[in-house]
Amino acid sequence: MRMLIAWADDISPNLGVRALGRGSTDLLTSAYPHAEIEMMNYGSRPAAIDWSPRTLLKNRFLPSSGMMEWLASFDVYWDTRSGDSFADIYGFDRHLTMSLIHEFAAQAGVQCVMAPQTIGPFSRWPSNRLAARNLKRSSLVFARDPKSADAAAALGRPVDALTTDLVFAIDPPAHTAPRDVVLNISGLLWQPNPHVDYEEYRRSVRLVIEGLRSDGRSITLLPHVIASADPDSDIAAVETIHAEYDREFELCTPTDLDDARSILAAAQVVIGARMHACLNALSTGTPAIAMAYSRKFRPLLAELGWDEVVEIRDASSTSSAVLAAVRSPGLAERALHAQATGRAHIDRLRPAIESLV
């Protein structure tokens, strides 16, 4: 059995993408211990694939390109879409590129699986058409939240299972030294972006820090998208706050996914605007207050029985809601319940995955 995990890997600077890669690998190898697994992502492009939609289309009908032969060498195309890119919120070109490769894998005779992920939103007619075709060409479709399941059904292909994020397929890590509050600052939101008012987000972060200091809490700053050429790396945002407060706080830059999960597992509470910083925390049993910038947060976390989600709006209301959540009683017990729920939801996938030939 040869399997291609698409749009996740173990080298991405985005540790959420690494979590998808690790969770996918652990889940698939639990069903197929002897499977041969390869990964494909923007930072780990195979020689047979080109990311340009125009070149992809040309190579579909150019046998010498080797693209179709390479795709046909796999039995399963496990399409993660980076967790939340089966949508057009990150631009139509990204959606088109990912959709074309999925389509060509299906044409090559590979069983295509839409791994657990967010489905939608699709704001334009061409985006809807591409999404509907990918879904209908898939042997299995999994959604990680009810809203995504509804979106798939509306496109004509109901999901085979409602589950949760693949991070819950990863075993809990060893703990590092105990920490109090781990604060993840998103580089995506720290600069002008299409999701939230970046100036309000910056003010929210500073007000949250002031509130935590007033409460006598200890703060550790954690980037979850580490050093890269991408402008939305968390490093610059975290270093800005670190310098602004005269290095009063610990700045802990993870070396890899395991390191990040160990740090998050050792925290009393995590505050994060990167969803996978929150999911990595919850999957280890650590409470996480999510600062949400899109619709992917709330329905996914609600399915885990976790309602500590704050929509990023004006700085005053956002920071007040975050601090209220941090101060709420019973966080630790509820986080353990969310962790157990997530692992149970992942188990829903196993019978369907084991049915792949």
VOGU-3710 file (C-alpha; in Angstrom, 3 decimals, decimal comma):
1> mrmliawadd> 0,000/0,000/0,000  1,411/3,369/-1,067  -0,139/6,505/0,377  0,453/10,164/-0,458  -0,316/12,656/2,312  -0,982/15,963/0,582  -0,560/19,470/2,040  1,088/18,386/5,283  4,631/17,357/6,154  7,191/17,162/8,947
11> ispnlgvral> 9,338/20,159/7,947  6,869/23,044/7,586  7,577/26,143/9,704  3,856/26,038/10,536  3,677/23,538/13,377  -0,026/23,080/12,719  0,837/21,652/9,297  3,371/19,365/10,969  0,654/18,233/13,386  -1,544/17,312/10,426
21> grgstdllts> 1,331/15,349/8,929  2,106/13,513/12,156  -1,541/12,833/12,960  -2,154/11,551/9,433  0,884/9,277/9,548  0,031/7,879/12,981  -3,588/7,255/12,008  -2,832/5,614/8,660  -0,006/3,433/9,935  -2,213/2,216/12,792
31> ayphaeiemm> -4,478/0,737/10,095  -1,714/-0,191/7,622  1,523/-0,793/9,564  3,490/-1,668/6,434  2,213/1,186/4,274  4,733/3,250/2,349  3,917/6,898/3,014  5,130/10,006/1,209  4,254/13,632/1,918  3,708/16,555/-0,422
41> nygsrpaaid> 3,477/20,191/0,573  4,596/23,614/-0,586  7,919/23,239/1,191  8,413/19,660/0,029  7,351/19,606/-3,603  7,986/16,366/-5,495  9,819/16,698/-8,805  6,816/15,369/-10,754  4,478/18,158/-9,584  4,429/21,855/-10,406
51> wsprtllknr> 2,395/24,317/-8,335  1,417/26,538/-11,263  -2,191/25,798/-12,344  -1,239/26,452/-15,975  1,669/24,017/-15,812  -0,444/21,440/-13,982  -2,987/21,541/-16,787  -0,262/21,249/-19,425  1,407/18,336/-17,638  -1,891/16,483/-17,409
61> flpssgmmew> -1,723/15,916/-21,160  2,057/15,753/-21,507  3,156/12,157/-20,790  6,809/13,139/-20,635  6,114/15,272/-17,535  5,699/12,116/-15,447  3,000/13,701/-13,260  0,198/11,236/-13,994  2,526/8,254/-13,799  3,799/9,429/-10,429
71> lasfdvywdt> 0,286/9,982/-9,063  -0,801/6,571/-10,348  1,956/4,929/-8,289  -0,088/5,568/-5,135  -3,060/3,607/-3,837  -4,417/6,410/-1,635  -4,314/10,212/-1,960  -4,894/11,548/1,585  -5,836/15,192/1,049  -5,490/17,321/4,211
81> rsgdsfadiy> -5,690/20,737/2,474  -3,525/22,053/5,328  -6,567/21,693/7,574  -8,419/24,802/6,425  -7,493/25,422/2,773  -10,450/23,595/1,233  -11,890/27,083/0,853  -11,077/30,274/-1,011  -10,327/32,468/2,007  -6,597/32,214/1,215
91> gfdrhltmsl> -7,068/33,075/-2,461  -8,436/31,302/-5,500  -5,028/30,219/-6,855  -4,310/28,123/-3,759  -7,746/26,517/-3,962  -7,295/25,881/-7,699  -3,838/24,317/-7,338  -4,932/21,935/-4,595  -8,152/21,052/-6,408  -6,410/20,288/-9,703
101> ihefaaqagv> -3,961/17,853/-8,103  -6,832/16,109/-6,302  -8,700/15,828/-9,625  -5,672/14,470/-11,458  -5,025/11,905/-8,711  -8,605/10,684/-9,159  -8,115/10,535/-12,936  -4,961/8,464/-12,337  -7,094/5,854/-10,580  -6,041/6,656/-7,021
111> qcvmapqtig> -8,521/6,440/-4,149  -8,864/10,044/-2,975  -9,751/10,750/0,636  -10,651/14,172/2,016  -8,957/13,920/5,403  -10,613/15,527/8,471  -10,665/19,257/7,770  -12,690/22,433/7,489  -14,833/22,524/4,340  -15,609/26,022/3,050
121> pfsrwpsnrl> -16,384/28,809/2,890  -16,497/29,244/-0,889  -17,384/32,774/-1,886  -17,383/32,405/-5,686  -19,125/30,150/-8,183  -15,895/28,625/-9,621  -14,726/27,776/-6,094  -17,979/25,945/-5,400  -17,759/23,988/-8,643  -14,185/22,871/-7,948
131> aarnlkrssl> -15,070/21,881/-4,385  -18,140/19,917/-5,458  -16,143/17,998/-8,057  -13,368/17,108/-5,597  -15,892/15,897/-3,064  -17,789/13,754/-5,553  -14,524/12,222/-6,819  -13,488/11,212/-3,283  -13,846/7,673/-1,949  -14,131/9,021/1,589
141> vfardpksad> -14,859/12,492/2,961  -14,322/13,459/6,606  -15,257/16,774/8,246  -13,801/17,989/11,504  -16,860/20,040/12,501  -20,645/20,062/11,834  -20,596/23,269/9,808  -18,146/21,661/7,394  -20,332/18,555/7,197  -23,260/20,803/6,280
151> aaaalgrpvd> -21,130/22,516/3,616  -20,219/19,158/2,064  -23,846/18,048/2,013  -24,857/21,332/0,361  -22,303/20,607/-2,371  -23,892/17,229/-3,020  -21,527/14,891/-1,152  -22,427/14,129/2,476  -19,459/13,226/4,662  -18,690/9,636/5,606
161> alttdlvfai> -17,935/10,621/9,191  -17,975/13,697/11,394  -14,780/13,575/13,387  -12,238/16,093/14,714  -8,763/17,395/13,961  -5,963/14,949/13,235  -3,896/16,336/16,107  -5,907/14,029/18,402  -4,356/11,024/16,649  -0,948/11,998/18,105
171> dppahtaprd> 0,074/10,482/21,425  0,540/12,971/24,300  4,154/14,161/24,733  6,450/14,181/27,710  6,154/17,373/29,784  8,872/19,974/30,124  9,301/22,279/33,117  5,928/23,619/34,362  4,761/26,953/32,992  1,855/29,199/33,869
181> vvlnisgllw> 0,332/31,032/30,870  1,667/30,291/27,395  0,717/33,063/24,973  0,814/32,410/21,230  0,824/35,548/19,067  -0,136/35,144/15,418  2,097/36,735/12,797  -0,746/36,318/10,322  -2,941/38,686/12,342  -0,139/40,980/13,538
191> qpnphvdyee> 0,106/42,593/10,093  -2,593/43,791/7,667  -4,686/40,757/6,720  -8,122/39,887/5,303  -9,367/38,304/8,525  -9,341/40,878/11,346  -8,311/44,473/12,049  -4,632/43,952/12,825  -4,400/47,090/14,956  -7,267/45,889/17,165
201> yrrsvrlvie> -5,583/42,489/17,403  -2,320/44,105/18,519  -4,143/46,148/21,136  -5,972/43,022/22,291  -2,696/41,198/22,867  -1,263/44,073/24,879  -4,433/44,395/26,999  -4,415/40,650/27,675  -0,799/40,898/28,800  -1,607/43,808/31,116
211> glrsdgrsit> -4,513/41,871/32,619  -2,377/38,782/33,191  0,324/40,876/34,834  -2,256/42,468/37,114  -3,400/38,982/38,110  0,180/38,039/38,958  0,406/35,437/36,203  3,685/34,363/34,638  3,786/34,567/30,826  5,717/32,525/28,272
221> llphviasad> 5,630/33,725/24,659  5,376/30,961/22,062  5,493/31,245/18,248  3,604/28,404/16,558  4,711/29,309/13,037  8,464/29,418/13,384  11,197/31,028/11,290  10,498/30,986/7,573  10,487/33,183/4,507  6,712/33,531/4,801
231> pdsdiaavet> 5,618/36,948/6,056  3,094/35,458/8,487  5,680/33,709/10,688  4,964/34,348/14,369  8,598/35,097/15,171  8,613/38,845/14,440  5,360/39,440/16,346  6,580/37,532/19,388  9,955/39,266/19,342  8,255/42,663/19,112
241> ihaeydrefe> 6,312/42,011/22,314  9,350/40,461/23,972  11,398/43,615/23,329  8,526/45,967/24,151  8,308/44,510/27,662  12,091/44,574/28,151  12,350/40,774/27,929  10,321/40,401/31,095  8,703/37,232/29,721  10,228/33,950/28,709
251> lctptdldda> 10,347/33,577/24,926  10,265/29,925/24,010  10,763/29,138/20,322  10,096/25,432/19,675  12,677/23,455/17,762  10,044/21,113/16,313  6,512/19,790/16,831  7,456/17,541/19,746  9,117/20,444/21,525  6,064/22,656/21,034
261> rsilaaaqvv> 3,676/19,981/22,285  5,844/19,399/25,357  5,823/23,119/26,173  2,053/23,361/25,702  1,440/20,209/27,741  3,325/21,728/30,683  1,297/24,968/30,758  -1,508/25,829/33,143  -3,363/27,534/30,294  -2,655/28,499/26,685
271> igarmhacln> -3,962/31,592/24,881  -3,609/31,314/21,130  -4,701/32,875/17,871  -3,239/29,984/15,873  -5,889/27,295/16,012  -3,373/24,473/16,101  -1,590/26,052/19,052  -4,909/25,629/20,855  -5,537/22,168/19,429  -2,037/20,972/20,268
281> alstgtpaia> -2,685/22,151/23,824  -6,124/20,546/24,159  -4,880/17,285/22,661  -2,417/17,082/25,570  -5,099/17,968/28,149  -4,060/21,625/28,595  -6,791/24,324/28,620  -6,609/26,676/25,639  -8,367/30,012/25,127  -8,786/30,474/21,387
291> maysrkfrpl> -8,674/33,944/19,846  -10,687/33,153/16,714  -10,234/34,916/13,387  -12,392/32,638/11,188  -15,337/30,267/11,345  -13,079/27,220/11,621  -12,565/27,655/15,381  -15,922/27,588/17,132  -17,729/24,600/15,560  -14,661/22,365/15,792
301> laelgwdevv> -14,022/23,193/19,436  -17,722/22,988/20,298  -17,745/19,358/19,123  -15,096/18,696/21,763  -17,304/20,269/24,413  -14,924/23,235/24,571  -16,485/26,703/24,464  -13,544/28,927/25,402  -13,506/30,687/22,030  -13,283/34,479/21,740
311> eirdasstss> -14,017/36,163/18,431  -11,434/38,863/17,677  -13,313/42,159/17,461  -12,498/45,450/19,196  -9,576/45,274/21,594  -11,532/46,042/24,755  -14,202/43,373/24,372  -11,760/40,794/22,997  -9,247/41,171/25,818  -11,960/41,243/28,480
321> avlaavrspg> -13,440/37,998/27,174  -10,021/36,315/27,015  -9,167/37,298/30,576  -12,582/36,183/31,825  -12,012/32,802/30,192  -8,572/32,447/31,786  -10,091/33,207/35,188  -13,036/30,824/34,822  -13,152/27,814/37,187  -12,776/24,187/36,180
331> laeralhaqa> -10,594/24,765/33,110  -8,241/21,858/33,791  -11,023/19,302/34,266  -12,881/20,461/31,155  -9,692/20,326/29,092  -9,155/16,683/30,040  -12,723/15,969/28,945  -12,082/17,712/25,599  -8,926/15,647/25,118  -10,811/12,388/25,722
341> tgrahidrlr> -13,634/13,493/23,413  -11,162/14,324/20,646  -9,513/10,930/20,829  -12,920/9,217/20,760  -13,914/11,253/17,689  -10,731/10,196/15,880  -11,645/6,567/16,561  -14,760/7,098/14,410  -12,513/7,177/11,343  -10,799/3,853/11,853
351> paieslv> -13,425/1,475/10,373  -13,725/3,577/7,195  -9,949/3,889/6,810  -9,508/0,156/7,281  -11,952/-0,419/4,417  -9,567/1,143/1,883  -8,080/-1,394/-0,491
//
